[in-house]
């Protein structure tokens, strides 16, 4: 079993200047593979300003910076990649926009067929979920951890688990074969701060892998 890593998603609403220290605290607390900027219902300039402030924080710590929904802005802003969902840019178009060098992730919910098609169209990783009820995103989809086992045993492409993941419930997903655990509330809403959230998640991952 390969080591499972943490993949942070930002809150959907944030002030970049005040969020930057929280992001730095989180990344300084332990290993994080990537940070996805996910801002909803904002204009392009707001996204660009957030990238300008937050991407240097991740790059200074050798952490990938991924932009949600917008492969066009990811490419123009110098991000490391983009993540798209069912209602965003289709996978083949996103792949063309990003070129060969930038990362492309695709949300596949609970669909094996969608994941296979995403891989064929050029995705660098697929994401399944939600596995648990999520306080940050309403979803009618409930994915089964067996999806992770099926994918990781059949396909070499990395797989991300998302949706309501906490230190208390993540062990099932780690043991099922998730390469990455994507979290929001478990880190940003941790009562002792984002750094404590990262430490708690990484400790739970390590315990599940032991």
GROMACS elastic network, one bead per residue, 0.5 to 0.9 nm:
[ bonds ]
;  ai    aj funct       b0    kb
    1     4     6  0.85142   500
    1   175     6  0.83186   500
    1   177     6  0.71617   500
    1   209     6  0.81701   500
    2   177     6  0.81432   500
    2   178     6  0.88746   500
    2   179     6  0.70297   500
    3   174     6  0.87640   500
    3   178     6  0.89805   500
    3   179     6  0.68581   500
    3   180     6  0.86570   500
    3   205     6  0.87205   500
    3   206     6  0.85790   500
    3   209     6  0.76000   500
    4   174     6  0.64959   500
    4   177     6  0.81357   500
    4   178     6  0.63991   500
    4   180     6  0.52870   500
    4   181     6  0.72399   500
    4   205     6  0.68995   500
    4   206     6  0.84137   500
    4   209     6  0.81706   500
    5    31     6  0.74719   500
    5    32     6  0.65282   500
    5    33     6  0.60950   500
    5    34     6  0.89260   500
    5   178     6  0.86789   500
    5   179     6  0.63174   500
    5   181     6  0.63249   500
    5   182     6  0.88082   500
    5   202     6  0.78608   500
    5   205     6  0.78730   500
    6    31     6  0.71510   500
    6    33     6  0.57899   500
    6    34     6  0.73468   500
    6   179     6  0.87580   500
    6   180     6  0.55812   500
    6   181     6  0.51494   500
    6   182     6  0.62930   500
    6   183     6  0.75912   500
    6   198     6  0.81231   500
    6   201     6  0.76900   500
    6   202     6  0.72388   500
    6   205     6  0.86653   500
    7    32     6  0.61087   500
    7    33     6  0.56182   500
    7    35     6  0.60046   500
    7    36     6  0.76538   500
    7   160     6  0.82968   500
    7   180     6  0.60692   500
    7   181     6  0.56885   500
    7   183     6  0.64906   500
    8    32     6  0.73101   500
    8    33     6  0.80682   500
    8    34     6  0.62349   500
    8    36     6  0.61969   500
    8    37     6  0.87706   500
    8   181     6  0.81615   500
    8   182     6  0.56148   500
    8   183     6  0.53126   500
    8   184     6  0.62506   500
    8   187     6  0.80045   500
    9    12     6  0.87086   500
    9    34     6  0.84329   500
    9    35     6  0.56906   500
    9    37     6  0.61669   500
    9    38     6  0.66279   500
    9   182     6  0.66992   500
    9   183     6  0.60382   500
    9   184     6  0.52987   500
   10    13     6  0.82004   500
   10    14     6  0.81666   500
   10    23     6  0.87385   500
   10    35     6  0.72694   500
   10    36     6  0.62339   500
   10    37     6  0.53595   500
   10    38     6  0.57687   500
   10    39     6  0.77996   500
   10   183     6  0.86959   500
   10   184     6  0.62891   500
   10   188     6  0.78945   500
   11    14     6  0.64864   500
   11    37     6  0.80013   500
   11    38     6  0.67210   500
   11    39     6  0.72455   500
   11   136     6  0.80068   500
   11   184     6  0.66302   500
   11   185     6  0.80801   500
   11   188     6  0.75367   500
   12    37     6  0.81247   500
   12    38     6  0.54262   500
   12    40     6  0.55393   500
   12    41     6  0.87754   500
   12   136     6  0.84115   500
   13    38     6  0.81848   500
   13    39     6  0.58622   500
   13    40     6  0.69721   500
   13    41     6  0.89244   500
   13    42     6  0.89127   500
   14    17     6  0.88063   500
   14    18     6  0.79891   500
   14    19     6  0.65256   500
   14    39     6  0.78107   500
   14    50     6  0.87207   500
   15    18     6  0.56224   500
   15    19     6  0.58579   500
   15    20     6  0.84758   500
   15    50     6  0.78630   500
   16    20     6  0.58359   500
   16    49     6  0.76943   500
   16    50     6  0.53186   500
   16    51     6  0.84204   500
   16    52     6  0.89277   500
   16    53     6  0.61775   500
   16    54     6  0.66698   500
   17    20     6  0.55791   500
   17    21     6  0.78299   500
   17    50     6  0.83742   500
   17    53     6  0.69736   500
   17    54     6  0.83728   500
   18    21     6  0.64365   500
   18    22     6  0.74740   500
   19    22     6  0.52129   500
   19    23     6  0.61913   500
   19    24     6  0.87051   500
   19    54     6  0.81566   500
   20    23     6  0.50368   500
   20    24     6  0.61872   500
   20    25     6  0.86187   500
   20    53     6  0.71152   500
   20    54     6  0.58905   500
   20    57     6  0.70595   500
   21    25     6  0.61124   500
   21    26     6  0.86151   500
   21    57     6  0.86748   500
   22    25     6  0.50133   500
   22    26     6  0.62229   500
   22    27     6  0.86972   500
   22   188     6  0.82488   500
   22   193     6  0.80000   500
   22   194     6  0.63713   500
   22   195     6  0.79592   500
   23    26     6  0.51077   500
   23    27     6  0.62235   500
   23    28     6  0.85353   500
   23    54     6  0.78547   500
   23    57     6  0.73688   500
   23    58     6  0.80590   500
   23   188     6  0.89600   500
   23   194     6  0.75354   500
   23   195     6  0.86150   500
   24    27     6  0.51909   500
   24    28     6  0.59761   500
   24    29     6  0.85672   500
   24    57     6  0.62629   500
   24    58     6  0.76249   500
   24    61     6  0.86950   500
   24   195     6  0.86296   500
   25    28     6  0.52052   500
   25    29     6  0.62623   500
   25   193     6  0.83923   500
   25   194     6  0.64717   500
   25   195     6  0.52633   500
   25   196     6  0.89620   500
   26    29     6  0.53430   500
   26    30     6  0.74195   500
   26    32     6  0.85064   500
   26   187     6  0.77051   500
   26   188     6  0.85875   500
   26   193     6  0.82542   500
   26   196     6  0.77090   500
   26   197     6  0.75483   500
   26   198     6  0.60063   500
   26   199     6  0.85336   500
   27    30     6  0.61052   500
   27    31     6  0.69394   500
   27    32     6  0.63319   500
   27    57     6  0.86755   500
   27    58     6  0.75306   500
   27    61     6  0.73134   500
   27    63     6  0.82122   500
   27   194     6  0.87516   500
   27   195     6  0.73253   500
   27   198     6  0.77852   500
   28    31     6  0.79329   500
   28    32     6  0.89976   500
   28    61     6  0.79611   500
   28   195     6  0.72357   500
   29    32     6  0.89128   500
   29   194     6  0.83846   500
   29   196     6  0.72721   500
   29   197     6  0.86860   500
   29   198     6  0.62479   500
   29   199     6  0.61423   500
   30   195     6  0.79418   500
   30   198     6  0.64433   500
   30   199     6  0.62110   500
   30   202     6  0.72983   500
   31    63     6  0.89102   500
   31   198     6  0.81395   500
   31   199     6  0.87960   500
   31   202     6  0.75538   500
   32    35     6  0.77582   500
   32    63     6  0.67507   500
   32    64     6  0.88944   500
   32   198     6  0.81186   500
   32   202     6  0.88239   500
   33    62     6  0.86122   500
   33    63     6  0.57573   500
   33    64     6  0.65671   500
   33   180     6  0.81368   500
   34    58     6  0.81173   500
   34    63     6  0.53119   500
   34    65     6  0.59315   500
   34    66     6  0.70779   500
   35    55     6  0.88704   500
   35    58     6  0.73848   500
   35    63     6  0.70946   500
   35    64     6  0.62067   500
   35    65     6  0.51173   500
   35    66     6  0.60299   500
   35    67     6  0.85000   500
   36    64     6  0.83546   500
   36    65     6  0.59643   500
   36    67     6  0.55238   500
   36    68     6  0.64002   500
   36    82     6  0.81942   500
   36    83     6  0.79553   500
   37    47     6  0.86124   500
   37    50     6  0.83041   500
   37    51     6  0.78606   500
   37    54     6  0.86873   500
   37    65     6  0.74484   500
   37    66     6  0.62308   500
   37    67     6  0.50235   500
   37    68     6  0.59149   500
   38    66     6  0.88343   500
   38    67     6  0.66209   500
   38    68     6  0.50948   500
   38    69     6  0.78665   500
   39    42     6  0.66979   500
   39    46     6  0.88410   500
   39    47     6  0.71467   500
   39    67     6  0.89141   500
   39    68     6  0.75986   500
   40    43     6  0.89399   500
   42    45     6  0.82740   500
   42    46     6  0.62349   500
   42    47     6  0.71059   500
   43    46     6  0.54430   500
   43    47     6  0.66523   500
   43    48     6  0.89207   500
   44    47     6  0.51188   500
   44    48     6  0.61882   500
   44    49     6  0.86659   500
   44    73     6  0.79459   500
   45    49     6  0.60984   500
   45    50     6  0.85377   500
   46    49     6  0.51968   500
   46    50     6  0.62419   500
   46    51     6  0.86736   500
   47    50     6  0.51149   500
   47    51     6  0.61872   500
   47    52     6  0.86295   500
   47    73     6  0.83126   500
   48    51     6  0.50668   500
   48    52     6  0.61362   500
   48    53     6  0.87365   500
   48    73     6  0.76837   500
   48    77     6  0.69504   500
   49    52     6  0.50444   500
   49    53     6  0.63546   500
   49    54     6  0.86100   500
   50    53     6  0.52624   500
   50    54     6  0.59044   500
   50    55     6  0.79611   500
   51    54     6  0.52684   500
   51    55     6  0.52783   500
   51    56     6  0.82081   500
   51    65     6  0.87019   500
   51    67     6  0.84473   500
   51    74     6  0.89925   500
   51    77     6  0.72776   500
   51    78     6  0.89617   500
   51    79     6  0.79313   500
   52    55     6  0.60563   500
   52    56     6  0.71330   500
   52    77     6  0.80148   500
   53    56     6  0.64902   500
   53    57     6  0.74748   500
   54    57     6  0.52836   500
   54    58     6  0.68143   500
   54    59     6  0.89268   500
   54    65     6  0.86295   500
   55    58     6  0.52876   500
   55    59     6  0.61333   500
   55    60     6  0.85433   500
   55    64     6  0.84818   500
   55    65     6  0.60610   500
   55    66     6  0.89506   500
   55    79     6  0.75020   500
   56    59     6  0.50147   500
   56    60     6  0.58850   500
   56    61     6  0.86170   500
   57    60     6  0.54457   500
   57    61     6  0.68666   500
   57    63     6  0.86148   500
   58    61     6  0.52946   500
   58    62     6  0.62813   500
   58    64     6  0.65760   500
   58    65     6  0.65072   500
   59    63     6  0.54801   500
   59    64     6  0.67191   500
   59    65     6  0.74596   500
   60    63     6  0.76351   500
   61    64     6  0.89394   500
   64    79     6  0.81193   500
   64    80     6  0.59054   500
   64    81     6  0.81480   500
   65    79     6  0.57987   500
   65    80     6  0.53287   500
   65    81     6  0.69316   500
   65    82     6  0.85839   500
   66    74     6  0.74211   500
   66    79     6  0.61557   500
   66    80     6  0.56643   500
   66    82     6  0.50662   500
   66    83     6  0.67756   500
   66   103     6  0.78566   500
   66   104     6  0.86430   500
   66   105     6  0.88725   500
   67    70     6  0.63953   500
   67    71     6  0.72409   500
   67    73     6  0.78789   500
   67    74     6  0.57510   500
   67    79     6  0.69426   500
   67    80     6  0.80959   500
   67    81     6  0.63622   500
   67    83     6  0.62071   500
   67    84     6  0.88408   500
   68    71     6  0.77899   500
   68    74     6  0.84295   500
   68    81     6  0.88062   500
   68    82     6  0.56131   500
   68    84     6  0.62242   500
   68    85     6  0.86174   500
   69    82     6  0.67381   500
   69    83     6  0.57568   500
   69    85     6  0.69448   500
   69    87     6  0.87787   500
   69    88     6  0.58044   500
   69    89     6  0.71762   500
   70    73     6  0.54804   500
   70    74     6  0.61600   500
   70    75     6  0.87278   500
   70    82     6  0.64733   500
   70    83     6  0.75729   500
   70    84     6  0.73667   500
   70    88     6  0.78839   500
   70    89     6  0.76170   500
   70    94     6  0.84546   500
   71    75     6  0.60967   500
   71    76     6  0.85891   500
   71    81     6  0.71883   500
   71    82     6  0.51650   500
   71    83     6  0.75017   500
   71    84     6  0.79003   500
   71    89     6  0.78454   500
   71    94     6  0.58231   500
   71    95     6  0.82954   500
   71    97     6  0.63700   500
   71    98     6  0.62120   500
   71   104     6  0.83617   500
   72    75     6  0.53682   500
   72    76     6  0.63164   500
   72    77     6  0.85856   500
   72    82     6  0.87027   500
   72    94     6  0.79198   500
   72    97     6  0.62237   500
   72    98     6  0.73694   500
   73    77     6  0.57111   500
   73    78     6  0.82399   500
   73    79     6  0.81872   500
   73    82     6  0.87658   500
   74    77     6  0.53476   500
   74    78     6  0.61111   500
   74    80     6  0.72916   500
   74    81     6  0.60293   500
   74    82     6  0.59917   500
   74    98     6  0.76733   500
   74   102     6  0.87997   500
   75    78     6  0.54139   500
   75    79     6  0.62024   500
   75    80     6  0.80641   500
   75    81     6  0.73371   500
   75    82     6  0.83549   500
   75    97     6  0.71892   500
   75    98     6  0.58157   500
   75    99     6  0.85592   500
   75   102     6  0.78662   500
   76    79     6  0.78225   500
   78    81     6  0.84145   500
   79    82     6  0.77296   500
   79   102     6  0.78860   500
   80   101     6  0.84036   500
   80   102     6  0.54513   500
   80   103     6  0.61434   500
   80   104     6  0.89861   500
   81    98     6  0.71382   500
   81   101     6  0.85224   500
   81   104     6  0.56791   500
   81   105     6  0.79333   500
   82    94     6  0.81811   500
   82    98     6  0.78888   500
   82   102     6  0.77748   500
   82   103     6  0.63127   500
   82   104     6  0.52420   500
   82   105     6  0.63546   500
   82   106     6  0.86890   500
   83    94     6  0.89903   500
   83   103     6  0.81972   500
   83   104     6  0.57466   500
   83   106     6  0.56351   500
   83   107     6  0.75224   500
   84    87     6  0.79741   500
   84    88     6  0.56408   500
   84    89     6  0.64986   500
   84    90     6  0.76699   500
   84    91     6  0.74563   500
   84    94     6  0.79463   500
   84   104     6  0.77168   500
   84   105     6  0.63211   500
   84   106     6  0.50520   500
   84   107     6  0.63321   500
   85    88     6  0.52757   500
   85    89     6  0.75929   500
   85    90     6  0.81196   500
   85    91     6  0.87422   500
   85   105     6  0.86231   500
   85   106     6  0.57837   500
   85   108     6  0.72827   500
   85   109     6  0.88407   500
   86    89     6  0.79632   500
   86    90     6  0.75777   500
   86   106     6  0.82376   500
   86   107     6  0.68995   500
   86   108     6  0.75171   500
   86   109     6  0.88082   500
   87    90     6  0.80912   500
   88    91     6  0.87545   500
   89    92     6  0.84314   500
   89    93     6  0.65457   500
   89    94     6  0.59792   500
   90    93     6  0.55027   500
   90    94     6  0.61267   500
   90    95     6  0.86495   500
   91    94     6  0.50395   500
   91    95     6  0.60580   500
   91    96     6  0.86856   500
   91   104     6  0.82996   500
   91   105     6  0.88408   500
   91   106     6  0.73735   500
   91   117     6  0.88342   500
   91   118     6  0.63183   500
   91   121     6  0.61051   500
   91   122     6  0.71690   500
   91   123     6  0.70744   500
   92    95     6  0.50626   500
   92    96     6  0.63779   500
   92    97     6  0.87971   500
   92   118     6  0.82275   500
   92   121     6  0.52637   500
   92   122     6  0.67713   500
   92   123     6  0.85386   500
   93    96     6  0.51408   500
   93    97     6  0.62837   500
   93    98     6  0.86811   500
   94    97     6  0.50945   500
   94    98     6  0.61287   500
   94    99     6  0.84634   500
   94   104     6  0.75531   500
   94   122     6  0.89377   500
   95    98     6  0.52380   500
   95    99     6  0.59545   500
   95   100     6  0.75318   500
   95   102     6  0.86305   500
   95   103     6  0.87272   500
   95   104     6  0.68483   500
   95   121     6  0.75902   500
   95   122     6  0.61673   500
   95   123     6  0.73592   500
   96    99     6  0.52160   500
   96   100     6  0.79865   500
   98   101     6  0.72384   500
   98   102     6  0.55899   500
   98   103     6  0.75766   500
   98   104     6  0.76291   500
   99   102     6  0.63701   500
   99   103     6  0.89299   500
  100   103     6  0.81378   500
  103   123     6  0.77460   500
  103   124     6  0.59535   500
  103   125     6  0.82217   500
  104   122     6  0.76212   500
  104   123     6  0.51512   500
  104   124     6  0.51962   500
  104   125     6  0.67822   500
  104   126     6  0.87280   500
  105   118     6  0.87893   500
  105   123     6  0.56747   500
  105   124     6  0.58108   500
  105   126     6  0.56386   500
  105   127     6  0.72365   500
  106   115     6  0.78871   500
  106   118     6  0.67721   500
  106   119     6  0.87963   500
  106   123     6  0.64794   500
  106   124     6  0.82185   500
  106   125     6  0.66214   500
  106   127     6  0.60371   500
  106   128     6  0.89469   500
  107   114     6  0.87490   500
  107   115     6  0.80537   500
  107   118     6  0.89254   500
  107   125     6  0.89860   500
  107   126     6  0.60165   500
  107   128     6  0.63352   500
  107   129     6  0.80465   500
  107   160     6  0.89046   500
  108   111     6  0.56916   500
  108   112     6  0.75776   500
  108   113     6  0.85718   500
  108   114     6  0.56837   500
  108   115     6  0.54533   500
  108   118     6  0.80676   500
  108   126     6  0.64844   500
  108   127     6  0.56647   500
  108   128     6  0.54066   500
  108   129     6  0.76042   500
  109   112     6  0.87087   500
  109   114     6  0.83822   500
  109   115     6  0.85976   500
  109   127     6  0.69241   500
  109   130     6  0.67331   500
  109   141     6  0.65991   500
  109   142     6  0.78933   500
  109   143     6  0.67987   500
  109   162     6  0.89906   500
  110   114     6  0.85180   500
  110   115     6  0.87521   500
  110   128     6  0.58126   500
  110   129     6  0.61800   500
  110   130     6  0.79740   500
  110   141     6  0.67848   500
  110   142     6  0.69196   500
  110   144     6  0.74549   500
  110   147     6  0.75190   500
  111   114     6  0.52493   500
  111   115     6  0.63357   500
  111   116     6  0.87577   500
  111   128     6  0.78626   500
  111   143     6  0.85347   500
  111   147     6  0.86637   500
  112   115     6  0.51146   500
  112   116     6  0.62138   500
  112   117     6  0.86362   500
  112   147     6  0.76062   500
  112   151     6  0.81456   500
  113   116     6  0.51808   500
  113   117     6  0.61749   500
  113   118     6  0.85189   500
  114   117     6  0.51368   500
  114   118     6  0.60289   500
  114   119     6  0.86178   500
  115   119     6  0.62128   500
  115   120     6  0.86578   500
  115   123     6  0.89417   500
  115   126     6  0.62547   500
  115   127     6  0.80829   500
  115   128     6  0.84629   500
  115   151     6  0.88636   500
  116   119     6  0.51605   500
  116   120     6  0.63005   500
  116   121     6  0.86854   500
  116   126     6  0.89345   500
  116   155     6  0.88782   500
  117   120     6  0.50317   500
  117   121     6  0.61317   500
  117   122     6  0.87809   500
  117   123     6  0.89399   500
  118   121     6  0.50609   500
  118   122     6  0.64335   500
  118   123     6  0.55048   500
  118   124     6  0.88294   500
  118   125     6  0.85988   500
  118   126     6  0.73595   500
  119   122     6  0.53539   500
  119   124     6  0.71618   500
  119   125     6  0.75028   500
  119   126     6  0.75137   500
  119   157     6  0.74250   500
  120   123     6  0.73197   500
  122   125     6  0.89886   500
  123   126     6  0.68750   500
  123   157     6  0.83468   500
  124   157     6  0.65651   500
  124   158     6  0.72798   500
  125   157     6  0.56649   500
  125   159     6  0.57122   500
  125   160     6  0.72497   500
  126   157     6  0.74588   500
  126   158     6  0.66680   500
  126   159     6  0.51212   500
  126   160     6  0.61482   500
  126   161     6  0.88394   500
  127   158     6  0.86546   500
  127   159     6  0.56559   500
  127   161     6  0.57596   500
  127   162     6  0.69221   500
  127   180     6  0.89691   500
  127   182     6  0.88459   500
  128   131     6  0.78021   500
  128   143     6  0.67655   500
  128   144     6  0.89090   500
  128   147     6  0.77818   500
  128   148     6  0.77471   500
  128   159     6  0.74162   500
  128   160     6  0.62494   500
  128   161     6  0.52759   500
  128   162     6  0.63073   500
  128   163     6  0.86397   500
  129   132     6  0.78444   500
  129   141     6  0.70440   500
  129   142     6  0.63556   500
  129   143     6  0.50866   500
  129   144     6  0.80959   500
  129   160     6  0.85196   500
  129   161     6  0.59501   500
  129   163     6  0.56067   500
  130   133     6  0.69676   500
  130   134     6  0.73897   500
  130   139     6  0.70749   500
  130   140     6  0.84346   500
  130   141     6  0.61325   500
  130   142     6  0.52422   500
  130   143     6  0.56806   500
  130   144     6  0.87733   500
  130   161     6  0.76178   500
  130   162     6  0.54507   500
  130   164     6  0.69680   500
  130   165     6  0.87534   500
  131   134     6  0.86147   500
  131   141     6  0.82827   500
  131   142     6  0.55040   500
  131   144     6  0.64588   500
  131   145     6  0.71757   500
  131   161     6  0.73555   500
  131   162     6  0.64872   500
  131   163     6  0.53206   500
  131   164     6  0.68037   500
  131   165     6  0.74999   500
  131   173     6  0.85821   500
  132   142     6  0.69419   500
  132   143     6  0.81026   500
  132   162     6  0.82721   500
  132   163     6  0.54468   500
  132   165     6  0.65852   500
  132   169     6  0.85449   500
  133   137     6  0.85267   500
  133   138     6  0.80914   500
  133   139     6  0.79258   500
  133   142     6  0.81329   500
  133   163     6  0.65032   500
  133   164     6  0.51588   500
  133   165     6  0.85038   500
  134   137     6  0.56237   500
  134   138     6  0.67542   500
  134   139     6  0.78137   500
  134   163     6  0.53327   500
  134   165     6  0.77880   500
  134   185     6  0.84058   500
  135   138     6  0.74913   500
  135   163     6  0.86818   500
  135   164     6  0.67677   500
  135   185     6  0.72131   500
  136   163     6  0.85419   500
  136   164     6  0.80240   500
  136   184     6  0.73515   500
  136   185     6  0.69087   500
  137   163     6  0.79648   500
  137   164     6  0.87926   500
  139   142     6  0.77790   500
  139   163     6  0.88101   500
  142   163     6  0.88347   500
  143   146     6  0.84647   500
  143   147     6  0.72988   500
  144   147     6  0.57522   500
  144   148     6  0.79152   500
  145   148     6  0.54555   500
  145   149     6  0.69410   500
  145   150     6  0.89700   500
  145   161     6  0.87336   500
  145   172     6  0.72156   500
  145   173     6  0.59835   500
  145   176     6  0.60655   500
  145   177     6  0.85101   500
  145   178     6  0.88086   500
  146   149     6  0.50531   500
  146   150     6  0.61330   500
  146   151     6  0.85589   500
  146   173     6  0.88755   500
  146   176     6  0.66320   500
  146   177     6  0.88870   500
  147   150     6  0.51168   500
  147   151     6  0.60861   500
  147   152     6  0.85195   500
  147   176     6  0.82606   500
  148   151     6  0.51887   500
  148   152     6  0.59654   500
  148   153     6  0.83773   500
  148   159     6  0.71079   500
  148   160     6  0.84171   500
  148   161     6  0.78420   500
  148   173     6  0.74434   500
  148   176     6  0.57103   500
  148   177     6  0.54374   500
  148   178     6  0.58820   500
  148   179     6  0.89817   500
  149   152     6  0.53109   500
  149   153     6  0.60011   500
  149   154     6  0.84803   500
  149   173     6  0.89248   500
  149   175     6  0.84947   500
  149   177     6  0.52642   500
  149   178     6  0.78168   500
  150   153     6  0.54011   500
  150   154     6  0.61790   500
  150   155     6  0.83429   500
  150   176     6  0.87382   500
  150   177     6  0.85862   500
  151   154     6  0.52142   500
  151   155     6  0.55008   500
  151   156     6  0.81589   500
  151   157     6  0.83904   500
  151   158     6  0.87665   500
  151   159     6  0.74701   500
  151   177     6  0.82093   500
  152   155     6  0.55529   500
  152   156     6  0.66145   500
  152   157     6  0.77724   500
  152   158     6  0.74947   500
  152   159     6  0.71787   500
  152   176     6  0.84941   500
  152   177     6  0.58930   500
  152   178     6  0.75048   500
  152   179     6  0.84281   500
  153   156     6  0.79381   500
  153   177     6  0.82171   500
  155   158     6  0.80569   500
  156   159     6  0.88611   500
  158   178     6  0.79288   500
  158   179     6  0.58881   500
  158   180     6  0.78897   500
  159   177     6  0.81060   500
  159   178     6  0.57293   500
  159   179     6  0.54240   500
  159   180     6  0.65786   500
  159   181     6  0.89566   500
  160   178     6  0.58609   500
  160   179     6  0.59278   500
  160   181     6  0.58204   500
  160   182     6  0.66373   500
  161   165     6  0.82635   500
  161   173     6  0.71913   500
  161   174     6  0.89430   500
  161   178     6  0.61000   500
  161   179     6  0.79394   500
  161   180     6  0.63030   500
  161   181     6  0.50698   500
  161   182     6  0.59591   500
  161   183     6  0.88313   500
  162   165     6  0.66069   500
  162   180     6  0.87189   500
  162   181     6  0.62598   500
  162   183     6  0.66324   500
  163   182     6  0.74743   500
  163   183     6  0.72589   500
  163   184     6  0.86627   500
  164   169     6  0.87134   500
  164   183     6  0.73432   500
  164   184     6  0.81787   500
  164   185     6  0.77497   500
  164   186     6  0.80511   500
  165   168     6  0.80974   500
  165   169     6  0.63070   500
  165   170     6  0.57837   500
  165   173     6  0.89372   500
  165   181     6  0.74750   500
  165   182     6  0.74503   500
  165   183     6  0.60970   500
  165   184     6  0.83587   500
  165   185     6  0.83906   500
  165   186     6  0.70100   500
  166   169     6  0.54527   500
  166   170     6  0.57646   500
  166   183     6  0.76544   500
  166   185     6  0.82391   500
  166   186     6  0.54721   500
  166   187     6  0.87683   500
  166   200     6  0.87556   500
  166   201     6  0.69448   500
  166   204     6  0.86752   500
  167   170     6  0.55979   500
  167   171     6  0.76606   500
  167   186     6  0.75928   500
  167   197     6  0.87660   500
  167   200     6  0.62161   500
  167   201     6  0.50555   500
  167   202     6  0.81886   500
  167   203     6  0.79094   500
  167   204     6  0.52490   500
  167   205     6  0.76890   500
  168   171     6  0.73955   500
  168   201     6  0.88178   500
  168   204     6  0.74291   500
  169   172     6  0.65790   500
  169   173     6  0.79318   500
  169   204     6  0.88611   500
  170   173     6  0.53652   500
  170   174     6  0.63261   500
  170   175     6  0.87600   500
  170   181     6  0.78790   500
  170   201     6  0.82130   500
  170   204     6  0.71516   500
  170   205     6  0.70958   500
  170   208     6  0.80631   500
  171   174     6  0.50944   500
  171   175     6  0.61268   500
  171   176     6  0.83991   500
  171   204     6  0.68710   500
  171   205     6  0.65051   500
  171   207     6  0.77820   500
  171   209     6  0.81145   500
  172   175     6  0.53306   500
  172   176     6  0.60387   500
  172   177     6  0.88877   500
  172   208     6  0.78224   500
  173   177     6  0.64847   500
  173   178     6  0.58134   500
  173   181     6  0.80628   500
  173   208     6  0.89897   500
  174   177     6  0.54889   500
  174   178     6  0.52161   500
  174   179     6  0.75366   500
  174   180     6  0.82765   500
  174   181     6  0.79748   500
  174   205     6  0.67026   500
  174   208     6  0.63915   500
  174   209     6  0.70936   500
  175   178     6  0.73929   500
  175   208     6  0.65494   500
  175   209     6  0.69469   500
  178   181     6  0.68394   500
  181   205     6  0.89510   500
  183   186     6  0.60905   500
  183   187     6  0.69031   500
  183   188     6  0.88410   500
  184   187     6  0.58328   500
  184   188     6  0.60743   500
  184   189     6  0.78121   500
  185   188     6  0.51371   500
  185   190     6  0.70476   500
  185   197     6  0.88059   500
  186   189     6  0.59803   500
  186   190     6  0.58358   500
  186   194     6  0.84183   500
  186   197     6  0.59418   500
  186   198     6  0.80425   500
  186   200     6  0.86751   500
  186   201     6  0.76689   500
  187   190     6  0.53174   500
  187   193     6  0.73829   500
  187   195     6  0.74076   500
  187   196     6  0.74598   500
  187   198     6  0.58315   500
  187   199     6  0.89651   500
  187   200     6  0.85706   500
  187   201     6  0.79902   500
  188   191     6  0.86807   500
  188   193     6  0.69142   500
  188   194     6  0.51285   500
  188   195     6  0.87825   500
  188   197     6  0.71361   500
  189   192     6  0.85196   500
  189   193     6  0.71784   500
  189   194     6  0.72371   500
  189   197     6  0.79466   500
  190   193     6  0.52655   500
  190   194     6  0.61029   500
  190   195     6  0.85838   500
  190   196     6  0.69691   500
  190   197     6  0.53728   500
  191   194     6  0.83599   500
  191   196     6  0.83153   500
  191   197     6  0.83009   500
  192   195     6  0.78222   500
  192   196     6  0.57960   500
  192   197     6  0.74499   500
  193   196     6  0.54865   500
  193   197     6  0.64352   500
  194   198     6  0.63209   500
  194   199     6  0.86920   500
  195   198     6  0.52218   500
  195   199     6  0.63022   500
  195   200     6  0.86356   500
  196   199     6  0.50610   500
  196   200     6  0.60683   500
  196   201     6  0.85955   500
  197   200     6  0.51533   500
  197   201     6  0.62127   500
  197   202     6  0.86226   500
  198   201     6  0.51809   500
  198   202     6  0.60908   500
  198   203     6  0.84740   500
  199   202     6  0.52109   500
  199   203     6  0.60139   500
  199   204     6  0.85633   500
  200   203     6  0.51582   500
  200   204     6  0.62150   500
  200   205     6  0.86924   500
  201   204     6  0.51330   500
  201   205     6  0.62090   500
  201   206     6  0.86535   500
  202   205     6  0.50342   500
  202   206     6  0.61327   500
  202   207     6  0.85547   500
  203   206     6  0.51362   500
  203   207     6  0.61545   500
  203   208     6  0.86811   500
  204   207     6  0.50598   500
  204   208     6  0.62324   500
  204   209     6  0.86889   500
  205   208     6  0.51581   500
  205   209     6  0.62838   500
  205   210     6  0.87282   500
  206   209     6  0.51059   500
  206   210     6  0.61537   500
  207   210     6  0.52077   500
